[in-house]
Amino acid sequence: MKTNDYVKYMTEQFVKYMDTPKHERKELKEVRKEKKAPASQHWFGILPYGFKLWMQRKK
């Protein structure tokens, strides 16, 4: 990809972002945050979740 193409792409993305109303951008940001996996799963996979379930079952 040439530099000119990249600048064109980034400009299009920026204009698209600025054209969306502020409240829509906030809503999209909140939706992305809700879909995001917890930090323990993101960094360490499923093991912390399994360990947590195992500890809860043990009680």
mmCIF file as Biopython writes it, N, C-alpha, C and O atoms, coordinates in Angstrom:
data_model
#
loop_
_atom_site.group_PDB
_atom_site.id
_atom_site.type_symbol
_atom_site.label_atom_id
_atom_site.label_alt_id
_atom_site.label_comp_id
_atom_site.label_asym_id
_atom_site.label_entity_id
_atom_site.label_seq_id
_atom_site.pdbx_PDB_ins_code
_atom_site.Cartn_x
_atom_site.Cartn_y
_atom_site.Cartn_z
_atom_site.occupancy
_atom_site.B_iso_or_equiv
_atom_site.auth_seq_id
_atom_site.auth_asym_id
_atom_site.pdbx_PDB_model_num
ATOM 1   N N  . MET A ? 1  ? 0.844   -1.167  0.000  1.0 0.0 1  A 1 
ATOM 2   C CA . MET A ? 1  ? 0.000   0.000   0.000  1.0 0.0 1  A 1 
ATOM 3   C C  . MET A ? 1  ? 0.897   1.241   0.000  1.0 0.0 1  A 1 
ATOM 4   O O  . MET A ? 1  ? 1.800   1.371   0.827  1.0 0.0 1  A 1 
ATOM 5   N N  . LYS A ? 2  ? 0.642   2.110   -0.905 1.0 0.0 2  A 1 
ATOM 6   C CA . LYS A ? 2  ? 1.446   3.328   -1.007 1.0 0.0 2  A 1 
ATOM 7   C C  . LYS A ? 2  ? 1.004   4.341   0.049  1.0 0.0 2  A 1 
ATOM 8   O O  . LYS A ? 2  ? -0.106  4.265   0.575  1.0 0.0 2  A 1 
ATOM 9   N N  . THR A ? 3  ? 1.876   5.271   0.342  1.0 0.0 3  A 1 
ATOM 10  C CA . THR A ? 3  ? 1.601   6.278   1.361  1.0 0.0 3  A 1 
ATOM 11  C C  . THR A ? 3  ? 0.377   7.106   0.998  1.0 0.0 3  A 1 
ATOM 12  O O  . THR A ? 3  ? -0.438  7.425   1.864  1.0 0.0 3  A 1 
ATOM 13  N N  . ASN A ? 4  ? 0.245   7.448   -0.256 1.0 0.0 4  A 1 
ATOM 14  C CA . ASN A ? 4  ? -0.892  8.247   -0.698 1.0 0.0 4  A 1 
ATOM 15  C C  . ASN A ? 4  ? -2.208  7.505   -0.452 1.0 0.0 4  A 1 
ATOM 16  O O  . ASN A ? 4  ? -3.193  8.112   -0.030 1.0 0.0 4  A 1 
ATOM 17  N N  . ASP A ? 5  ? -2.228  6.207   -0.711 1.0 0.0 5  A 1 
ATOM 18  C CA . ASP A ? 5  ? -3.430  5.407   -0.472 1.0 0.0 5  A 1 
ATOM 19  C C  . ASP A ? 5  ? -3.768  5.377   1.015  1.0 0.0 5  A 1 
ATOM 20  O O  . ASP A ? 5  ? -4.933  5.474   1.402  1.0 0.0 5  A 1 
ATOM 21  N N  . TYR A ? 6  ? -2.747  5.243   1.827  1.0 0.0 6  A 1 
ATOM 22  C CA . TYR A ? 6  ? -2.958  5.193   3.274  1.0 0.0 6  A 1 
ATOM 23  C C  . TYR A ? 6  ? -3.521  6.518   3.785  1.0 0.0 6  A 1 
ATOM 24  O O  . TYR A ? 6  ? -4.451  6.528   4.593  1.0 0.0 6  A 1 
ATOM 25  N N  . VAL A ? 7  ? -2.970  7.620   3.326  1.0 0.0 7  A 1 
ATOM 26  C CA . VAL A ? 7  ? -3.460  8.940   3.733  1.0 0.0 7  A 1 
ATOM 27  C C  . VAL A ? 7  ? -4.905  9.120   3.288  1.0 0.0 7  A 1 
ATOM 28  O O  . VAL A ? 7  ? -5.724  9.662   4.030  1.0 0.0 7  A 1 
ATOM 29  N N  . LYS A ? 8  ? -5.218  8.670   2.089  1.0 0.0 8  A 1 
ATOM 30  C CA . LYS A ? 8  ? -6.589  8.762   1.583  1.0 0.0 8  A 1 
ATOM 31  C C  . LYS A ? 8  ? -7.538  7.938   2.456  1.0 0.0 8  A 1 
ATOM 32  O O  . LYS A ? 8  ? -8.622  8.404   2.808  1.0 0.0 8  A 1 
ATOM 33  N N  . TYR A ? 9  ? -7.133  6.722   2.801  1.0 0.0 9  A 1 
ATOM 34  C CA . TYR A ? 9  ? -7.957  5.854   3.647  1.0 0.0 9  A 1 
ATOM 35  C C  . TYR A ? 9  ? -8.181  6.490   5.019  1.0 0.0 9  A 1 
ATOM 36  O O  . TYR A ? 9  ? -9.308  6.527   5.512  1.0 0.0 9  A 1 
ATOM 37  N N  . MET A ? 10 ? -7.111  6.990   5.630  1.0 0.0 10 A 1 
ATOM 38  C CA . MET A ? 10 ? -7.224  7.597   6.955  1.0 0.0 10 A 1 
ATOM 39  C C  . MET A ? 10 ? -8.107  8.846   6.910  1.0 0.0 10 A 1 
ATOM 40  O O  . MET A ? 10 ? -8.873  9.094   7.842  1.0 0.0 10 A 1 
ATOM 41  N N  . THR A ? 11 ? -8.009  9.619   5.853  1.0 0.0 11 A 1 
ATOM 42  C CA . THR A ? 11 ? -8.847  10.806  5.707  1.0 0.0 11 A 1 
ATOM 43  C C  . THR A ? 11 ? -10.314 10.412  5.586  1.0 0.0 11 A 1 
ATOM 44  O O  . THR A ? 11 ? -11.178 11.039  6.198  1.0 0.0 11 A 1 
ATOM 45  N N  . GLU A ? 12 ? -10.597 9.380   4.802  1.0 0.0 12 A 1 
ATOM 46  C CA . GLU A ? 12 ? -11.979 8.907   4.663  1.0 0.0 12 A 1 
ATOM 47  C C  . GLU A ? 12 ? -12.530 8.434   5.999  1.0 0.0 12 A 1 
ATOM 48  O O  . GLU A ? 12 ? -13.671 8.742   6.345  1.0 0.0 12 A 1 
ATOM 49  N N  . GLN A ? 13 ? -11.729 7.689   6.751  1.0 0.0 13 A 1 
ATOM 50  C CA . GLN A ? 13 ? -12.177 7.201   8.051  1.0 0.0 13 A 1 
ATOM 51  C C  . GLN A ? 13 ? -12.435 8.358   9.016  1.0 0.0 13 A 1 
ATOM 52  O O  . GLN A ? 13 ? -13.417 8.346   9.757  1.0 0.0 13 A 1 
ATOM 53  N N  . PHE A ? 14 ? -11.567 9.336   9.003  1.0 0.0 14 A 1 
ATOM 54  C CA . PHE A ? 14 ? -11.718 10.488  9.879  1.0 0.0 14 A 1 
ATOM 55  C C  . PHE A ? 14 ? -12.980 11.275  9.538  1.0 0.0 14 A 1 
ATOM 56  O O  . PHE A ? 14 ? -13.727 11.675  10.431 1.0 0.0 14 A 1 
ATOM 57  N N  . VAL A ? 15 ? -13.214 11.494  8.253  1.0 0.0 15 A 1 
ATOM 58  C CA . VAL A ? 15 ? -14.407 12.233  7.826  1.0 0.0 15 A 1 
ATOM 59  C C  . VAL A ? 15 ? -15.659 11.449  8.191  1.0 0.0 15 A 1 
ATOM 60  O O  . VAL A ? 15 ? -16.642 12.026  8.653  1.0 0.0 15 A 1 
ATOM 61  N N  . LYS A ? 16 ? -15.626 10.148  7.987  1.0 0.0 16 A 1 
ATOM 62  C CA . LYS A ? 16 ? -16.767 9.297   8.342  1.0 0.0 16 A 1 
ATOM 63  C C  . LYS A ? 16 ? -17.047 9.380   9.845  1.0 0.0 16 A 1 
ATOM 64  O O  . LYS A ? 16 ? -18.202 9.448   10.264 1.0 0.0 16 A 1 
ATOM 65  N N  . TYR A ? 17 ? -15.994 9.375   10.640 1.0 0.0 17 A 1 
ATOM 66  C CA . TYR A ? 17 ? -16.131 9.476   12.092 1.0 0.0 17 A 1 
ATOM 67  C C  . TYR A ? 17 ? -16.724 10.828  12.485 1.0 0.0 17 A 1 
ATOM 68  O O  . TYR A ? 17 ? -17.622 10.898  13.324 1.0 0.0 17 A 1 
ATOM 69  N N  . MET A ? 18 ? -16.224 11.889  11.882 1.0 0.0 18 A 1 
ATOM 70  C CA . MET A ? 18 ? -16.688 13.231  12.235 1.0 0.0 18 A 1 
ATOM 71  C C  . MET A ? 18 ? -18.112 13.495  11.743 1.0 0.0 18 A 1 
ATOM 72  O O  . MET A ? 18 ? -18.813 14.332  12.313 1.0 0.0 18 A 1 
ATOM 73  N N  . ASP A ? 19 ? -18.545 12.802  10.704 1.0 0.0 19 A 1 
ATOM 74  C CA . ASP A ? 19 ? -19.900 12.987  10.185 1.0 0.0 19 A 1 
ATOM 75  C C  . ASP A ? 19 ? -20.958 12.323  11.060 1.0 0.0 19 A 1 
ATOM 76  O O  . ASP A ? 19 ? -22.121 12.727  11.032 1.0 0.0 19 A 1 
ATOM 77  N N  . THR A ? 20 ? -20.578 11.320  11.830 1.0 0.0 20 A 1 
ATOM 78  C CA . THR A ? 20 ? -21.563 10.674  12.694 1.0 0.0 20 A 1 
ATOM 79  C C  . THR A ? 20 ? -21.831 11.576  13.895 1.0 0.0 20 A 1 
ATOM 80  O O  . THR A ? 20 ? -20.905 12.182  14.434 1.0 0.0 20 A 1 
ATOM 81  N N  . PRO A ? 21 ? -23.088 11.669  14.314 1.0 0.0 21 A 1 
ATOM 82  C CA . PRO A ? 21 ? -23.423 12.499  15.474 1.0 0.0 21 A 1 
ATOM 83  C C  . PRO A ? 21 ? -22.735 11.986  16.743 1.0 0.0 21 A 1 
ATOM 84  O O  . PRO A ? 21 ? -22.422 10.802  16.868 1.0 0.0 21 A 1 
ATOM 85  N N  . LYS A ? 22 ? -22.513 12.897  17.663 1.0 0.0 22 A 1 
ATOM 86  C CA . LYS A ? 22 ? -21.780 12.573  18.885 1.0 0.0 22 A 1 
ATOM 87  C C  . LYS A ? 22 ? -22.490 11.492  19.701 1.0 0.0 22 A 1 
ATOM 88  O O  . LYS A ? 22 ? -21.834 10.597  20.235 1.0 0.0 22 A 1 
ATOM 89  N N  . HIS A ? 23 ? -23.807 11.560  19.805 1.0 0.0 23 A 1 
ATOM 90  C CA . HIS A ? 23 ? -24.516 10.569  20.608 1.0 0.0 23 A 1 
ATOM 91  C C  . HIS A ? 23 ? -24.412 9.170   19.992 1.0 0.0 23 A 1 
ATOM 92  O O  . HIS A ? 23 ? -24.380 8.181   20.725 1.0 0.0 23 A 1 
ATOM 93  N N  . GLU A ? 24 ? -24.360 9.071   18.670 1.0 0.0 24 A 1 
ATOM 94  C CA . GLU A ? 24 ? -24.184 7.762   18.027 1.0 0.0 24 A 1 
ATOM 95  C C  . GLU A ? 24 ? -22.794 7.199   18.312 1.0 0.0 24 A 1 
ATOM 96  O O  . GLU A ? 24 ? -22.639 6.001   18.548 1.0 0.0 24 A 1 
ATOM 97  N N  . ARG A ? 25 ? -21.792 8.066   18.287 1.0 0.0 25 A 1 
ATOM 98  C CA . ARG A ? 25 ? -20.433 7.617   18.589 1.0 0.0 25 A 1 
ATOM 99  C C  . ARG A ? 25 ? -20.349 7.099   20.014 1.0 0.0 25 A 1 
ATOM 100 O O  . ARG A ? 25 ? -19.693 6.090   20.272 1.0 0.0 25 A 1 
ATOM 101 N N  . LYS A ? 26 ? -21.015 7.788   20.950 1.0 0.0 26 A 1 
ATOM 102 C CA . LYS A ? 26 ? -21.006 7.341   22.344 1.0 0.0 26 A 1 
ATOM 103 C C  . LYS A ? 26 ? -21.709 5.992   22.484 1.0 0.0 26 A 1 
ATOM 104 O O  . LYS A ? 26 ? -21.240 5.116   23.211 1.0 0.0 26 A 1 
ATOM 105 N N  . GLU A ? 27 ? -22.832 5.828   21.789 1.0 0.0 27 A 1 
ATOM 106 C CA . GLU A ? 27 ? -23.559 4.559   21.848 1.0 0.0 27 A 1 
ATOM 107 C C  . GLU A ? 27 ? -22.701 3.417   21.313 1.0 0.0 27 A 1 
ATOM 108 O O  . GLU A ? 27 ? -22.653 2.343   21.913 1.0 0.0 27 A 1 
ATOM 109 N N  . LEU A ? 28 ? -22.021 3.642   20.186 1.0 0.0 28 A 1 
ATOM 110 C CA . LEU A ? 28 ? -21.156 2.608   19.617 1.0 0.0 28 A 1 
ATOM 111 C C  . LEU A ? 28 ? -20.015 2.263   20.567 1.0 0.0 28 A 1 
ATOM 112 O O  . LEU A ? 28 ? -19.640 1.098   20.701 1.0 0.0 28 A 1 
ATOM 113 N N  . LYS A ? 29 ? -19.474 3.268   21.217 1.0 0.0 29 A 1 
ATOM 114 C CA . LYS A ? 29 ? -18.385 3.043   22.167 1.0 0.0 29 A 1 
ATOM 115 C C  . LYS A ? 29 ? -18.864 2.189   23.339 1.0 0.0 29 A 1 
ATOM 116 O O  . LYS A ? 29 ? -18.153 1.286   23.779 1.0 0.0 29 A 1 
ATOM 117 N N  . GLU A ? 30 ? -20.071 2.474   23.847 1.0 0.0 30 A 1 
ATOM 118 C CA . GLU A ? 30 ? -20.621 1.694   24.948 1.0 0.0 30 A 1 
ATOM 119 C C  . GLU A ? 30 ? -20.880 0.252   24.525 1.0 0.0 30 A 1 
ATOM 120 O O  . GLU A ? 30 ? -20.624 -0.673  25.296 1.0 0.0 30 A 1 
ATOM 121 N N  . VAL A ? 31 ? -21.383 0.053   23.312 1.0 0.0 31 A 1 
ATOM 122 C CA . VAL A ? 31 ? -21.645 -1.299  22.812 1.0 0.0 31 A 1 
ATOM 123 C C  . VAL A ? 31 ? -20.339 -2.080  22.711 1.0 0.0 31 A 1 
ATOM 124 O O  . VAL A ? 31 ? -20.287 -3.251  23.087 1.0 0.0 31 A 1 
ATOM 125 N N  . ARG A ? 32 ? -19.280 -1.438  22.205 1.0 0.0 32 A 1 
ATOM 126 C CA . ARG A ? 32 ? -17.984 -2.109  22.104 1.0 0.0 32 A 1 
ATOM 127 C C  . ARG A ? 32 ? -17.445 -2.474  23.481 1.0 0.0 32 A 1 
ATOM 128 O O  . ARG A ? 32 ? -16.850 -3.538  23.650 1.0 0.0 32 A 1 
ATOM 129 N N  . LYS A ? 33 ? -17.648 -1.600  24.471 1.0 0.0 33 A 1 
ATOM 130 C CA . LYS A ? 33 ? -17.178 -1.883  25.824 1.0 0.0 33 A 1 
ATOM 131 C C  . LYS A ? 33 ? -17.922 -3.075  26.414 1.0 0.0 33 A 1 
ATOM 132 O O  . LYS A ? 33 ? -17.324 -3.904  27.101 1.0 0.0 33 A 1 
ATOM 133 N N  . GLU A ? 34 ? -19.229 -3.166  26.148 1.0 0.0 34 A 1 
ATOM 134 C CA . GLU A ? 34 ? -20.022 -4.272  26.675 1.0 0.0 34 A 1 
ATOM 135 C C  . GLU A ? 34 ? -19.605 -5.600  26.056 1.0 0.0 34 A 1 
ATOM 136 O O  . GLU A ? 34 ? -19.597 -6.626  26.736 1.0 0.0 34 A 1 
ATOM 137 N N  . LYS A ? 35 ? -19.259 -5.589  24.771 1.0 0.0 35 A 1 
ATOM 138 C CA . LYS A ? 35 ? -18.866 -6.820  24.088 1.0 0.0 35 A 1 
ATOM 139 C C  . LYS A ? 35 ? -17.471 -7.285  24.475 1.0 0.0 35 A 1 
ATOM 140 O O  . LYS A ? 35 ? -17.131 -8.453  24.285 1.0 0.0 35 A 1 
ATOM 141 N N  . LYS A ? 36 ? -16.676 -6.397  25.006 1.0 0.0 36 A 1 
ATOM 142 C CA . LYS A ? 36 ? -15.282 -6.692  25.317 1.0 0.0 36 A 1 
ATOM 143 C C  . LYS A ? 36 ? -15.177 -7.762  26.406 1.0 0.0 36 A 1 
ATOM 144 O O  . LYS A ? 36 ? -15.924 -7.737  27.384 1.0 0.0 36 A 1 
ATOM 145 N N  . ALA A ? 37 ? -14.258 -8.687  26.231 1.0 0.0 37 A 1 
ATOM 146 C CA . ALA A ? 37 ? -14.038 -9.736  27.225 1.0 0.0 37 A 1 
ATOM 147 C C  . ALA A ? 37 ? -13.368 -9.142  28.458 1.0 0.0 37 A 1 
ATOM 148 O O  . ALA A ? 37 ? -12.638 -8.156  28.352 1.0 0.0 37 A 1 
ATOM 149 N N  . PRO A ? 38 ? -13.608 -9.732  29.627 1.0 0.0 38 A 1 
ATOM 150 C CA . PRO A ? 38 ? -12.930 -9.249  30.831 1.0 0.0 38 A 1 
ATOM 151 C C  . PRO A ? 38 ? -11.411 -9.322  30.674 1.0 0.0 38 A 1 
ATOM 152 O O  . PRO A ? 38 ? -10.890 -10.139 29.915 1.0 0.0 38 A 1 
ATOM 153 N N  . ALA A ? 39 ? -10.722 -8.462  31.398 1.0 0.0 39 A 1 
ATOM 154 C CA . ALA A ? 39 ? -9.263  -8.371  31.265 1.0 0.0 39 A 1 
ATOM 155 C C  . ALA A ? 39 ? -8.583  -9.692  31.597 1.0 0.0 39 A 1 
ATOM 156 O O  . ALA A ? 39 ? -7.599  -10.060 30.954 1.0 0.0 39 A 1 
ATOM 157 N N  . SER A ? 40 ? -9.098  -10.411 32.594 1.0 0.0 40 A 1 
ATOM 158 C CA . SER A ? 40 ? -8.456  -11.677 32.964 1.0 0.0 40 A 1 
ATOM 159 C C  . SER A ? 40 ? -8.524  -12.682 31.819 1.0 0.0 40 A 1 
ATOM 160 O O  . SER A ? 40 ? -7.566  -13.422 31.593 1.0 0.0 40 A 1 
ATOM 161 N N  . GLN A ? 41 ? -9.630  -12.720 31.099 1.0 0.0 41 A 1 
ATOM 162 C CA . GLN A ? 41 ? -9.742  -13.630 29.962 1.0 0.0 41 A 1 
ATOM 163 C C  . GLN A ? 41 ? -8.935  -13.128 28.779 1.0 0.0 41 A 1 
ATOM 164 O O  . GLN A ? 41 ? -8.355  -13.920 28.036 1.0 0.0 41 A 1 
ATOM 165 N N  . HIS A ? 42 ? -8.897  -11.831 28.604 1.0 0.0 42 A 1 
ATOM 166 C CA . HIS A ? 42 ? -8.164  -11.266 27.466 1.0 0.0 42 A 1 
ATOM 167 C C  . HIS A ? 42 ? -6.678  -11.565 27.583 1.0 0.0 42 A 1 
ATOM 168 O O  . HIS A ? 42 ? -6.045  -11.944 26.598 1.0 0.0 42 A 1 
ATOM 169 N N  . TRP A ? 43 ? -6.117  -11.401 28.764 1.0 0.0 43 A 1 
ATOM 170 C CA . TRP A ? 43 ? -4.674  -11.555 28.931 1.0 0.0 43 A 1 
ATOM 171 C C  . TRP A ? 43 ? -4.259  -12.988 29.232 1.0 0.0 43 A 1 
ATOM 172 O O  . TRP A ? 43 ? -3.166  -13.398 28.844 1.0 0.0 43 A 1 
ATOM 173 N N  . PHE A ? 44 ? -5.094  -13.754 29.909 1.0 0.0 44 A 1 
ATOM 174 C CA . PHE A ? 44 ? -4.673  -15.084 30.349 1.0 0.0 44 A 1 
ATOM 175 C C  . PHE A ? 44 ? -5.536  -16.217 29.818 1.0 0.0 44 A 1 
ATOM 176 O O  . PHE A ? 44 ? -5.305  -17.374 30.171 1.0 0.0 44 A 1 
ATOM 177 N N  . GLY A ? 45 ? -6.504  -15.926 28.995 1.0 0.0 45 A 1 
ATOM 178 C CA . GLY A ? 45 ? -7.328  -16.967 28.406 1.0 0.0 45 A 1 
ATOM 179 C C  . GLY A ? 45 ? -8.424  -17.447 29.333 1.0 0.0 45 A 1 
ATOM 180 O O  . GLY A ? 45 ? -8.902  -16.697 30.184 1.0 0.0 45 A 1 
ATOM 181 N N  . ILE A ? 46 ? -8.814  -18.678 29.171 1.0 0.0 46 A 1 
ATOM 182 C CA . ILE A ? 46 ? -9.947  -19.237 29.896 1.0 0.0 46 A 1 
ATOM 183 C C  . ILE A ? 46 ? -9.546  -19.792 31.270 1.0 0.0 46 A 1 
ATOM 184 O O  . ILE A ? 46 ? -10.416 -20.074 32.094 1.0 0.0 46 A 1 
ATOM 185 N N  . LEU A ? 47 ? -8.267  -19.947 31.520 1.0 0.0 47 A 1 
ATOM 186 C CA . LEU A ? 47 ? -7.817  -20.532 32.787 1.0 0.0 47 A 1 
ATOM 187 C C  . LEU A ? 47 ? -8.296  -19.781 34.026 1.0 0.0 47 A 1 
ATOM 188 O O  . LEU A ? 47 ? -8.783  -20.436 34.948 1.0 0.0 47 A 1 
ATOM 189 N N  . PRO A ? 48 ? -8.193  -18.459 34.115 1.0 0.0 48 A 1 
ATOM 190 C CA . PRO A ? 48 ? -8.698  -17.780 35.314 1.0 0.0 48 A 1 
ATOM 191 C C  . PRO A ? 48 ? -10.200 -17.987 35.513 1.0 0.0 48 A 1 
ATOM 192 O O  . PRO A ? 48 ? -10.668 -18.116 36.644 1.0 0.0 48 A 1 
ATOM 193 N N  . TYR A ? 49 ? -10.942 -18.017 34.422 1.0 0.0 49 A 1 
ATOM 194 C CA . TYR A ? 49 ? -12.382 -18.242 34.518 1.0 0.0 49 A 1 
ATOM 195 C C  . TYR A ? 49 ? -12.666 -19.646 35.050 1.0 0.0 49 A 1 
ATOM 196 O O  . TYR A ? 49 ? -13.520 -19.820 35.919 1.0 0.0 49 A 1 
ATOM 197 N N  . GLY A ? 50 ? -11.964 -20.633 34.538 1.0 0.0 50 A 1 
ATOM 198 C CA . GLY A ? 50 ? -12.129 -22.005 35.019 1.0 0.0 50 A 1 
ATOM 199 C C  . GLY A ? 50 ? -11.746 -22.141 36.480 1.0 0.0 50 A 1 
ATOM 200 O O  . GLY A ? 50 ? -12.419 -22.832 37.245 1.0 0.0 50 A 1 
ATOM 201 N N  . PHE A ? 51 ? -10.671 -21.486 36.863 1.0 0.0 51 A 1 
ATOM 202 C CA . PHE A ? 51 ? -10.234 -21.515 38.261 1.0 0.0 51 A 1 
ATOM 203 C C  . PHE A ? 51 ? -11.283 -20.872 39.162 1.0 0.0 51 A 1 
ATOM 204 O O  . PHE A ? 51 ? -11.561 -21.372 40.252 1.0 0.0 51 A 1 
ATOM 205 N N  . LYS A ? 52 ? -11.859 -19.776 38.714 1.0 0.0 52 A 1 
ATOM 206 C CA . LYS A ? 52 ? -12.897 -19.090 39.480 1.0 0.0 52 A 1 
ATOM 207 C C  . LYS A ? 52 ? -14.114 -20.001 39.660 1.0 0.0 52 A 1 
ATOM 208 O O  . LYS A ? 52 ? -14.658 -20.100 40.760 1.0 0.0 52 A 1 
ATOM 209 N N  . LEU A ? 53 ? -14.539 -20.661 38.587 1.0 0.0 53 A 1 
ATOM 210 C CA . LEU A ? 53 ? -15.676 -21.578 38.688 1.0 0.0 53 A 1 
ATOM 211 C C  . LEU A ? 53 ? -15.372 -22.735 39.629 1.0 0.0 53 A 1 
ATOM 212 O O  . LEU A ? 53 ? -16.229 -23.153 40.409 1.0 0.0 53 A 1 
ATOM 213 N N  . TRP A ? 54 ? -14.158 -23.246 39.553 1.0 0.0 54 A 1 
ATOM 214 C CA . TRP A ? 54 ? -13.755 -24.355 40.414 1.0 0.0 54 A 1 
ATOM 215 C C  . TRP A ? 54 ? -13.789 -23.938 41.883 1.0 0.0 54 A 1 
ATOM 216 O O  . TRP A ? 54 ? -14.237 -24.699 42.740 1.0 0.0 54 A 1 
ATOM 217 N N  . MET A ? 55 ? -13.313 -22.727 42.167 1.0 0.0 55 A 1 
ATOM 218 C CA . MET A ? 55 ? -13.311 -22.233 43.545 1.0 0.0 55 A 1 
ATOM 219 C C  . MET A ? 55 ? -14.735 -22.010 44.043 1.0 0.0 55 A 1 
ATOM 220 O O  . MET A ? 55 ? -15.026 -22.280 45.208 1.0 0.0 55 A 1 
ATOM 221 N N  . GLN A ? 56 ? -15.619 -21.527 43.190 1.0 0.0 56 A 1 
ATOM 222 C CA . GLN A ? 56 ? -17.003 -21.311 43.593 1.0 0.0 56 A 1 
ATOM 223 C C  . GLN A ? 56 ? -17.701 -22.636 43.872 1.0 0.0 56 A 1 
ATOM 224 O O  . GLN A ? 56 ? -18.513 -22.733 44.792 1.0 0.0 56 A 1 
ATOM 225 N N  . ARG A ? 57 ? -17.387 -23.649 43.082 1.0 0.0 57 A 1 
ATOM 226 C CA . ARG A ? 57 ? -17.986 -24.960 43.274 1.0 0.0 57 A 1 
ATOM 227 C C  . ARG A ? 57 ? -17.496 -25.599 44.565 1.0 0.0 57 A 1 
ATOM 228 O O  . ARG A ? 57 ? -18.221 -26.354 45.212 1.0 0.0 57 A 1 
ATOM 229 N N  . LYS A ? 58 ? -16.270 -25.291 44.927 1.0 0.0 58 A 1 
ATOM 230 C CA . LYS A ? 58 ? -15.660 -25.860 46.118 1.0 0.0 58 A 1 
ATOM 231 C C  . LYS A ? 58 ? -16.317 -25.353 47.399 1.0 0.0 58 A 1 
ATOM 232 O O  . LYS A ? 58 ? -16.340 -26.069 48.400 1.0 0.0 58 A 1 
ATOM 233 N N  . LYS A ? 59 ? -16.851 -24.135 47.386 1.0 0.0 59 A 1 
ATOM 234 C CA . LYS A ? 59 ? -17.448 -23.533 48.590 1.0 0.0 59 A 1 
ATOM 235 C C  . LYS A ? 59 ? -18.705 -24.217 49.009 1.0 0.0 59 A 1 
ATOM 236 O O  . LYS A ? 59 ? -19.319 -23.826 50.002 1.0 0.0 59 A 1 
#
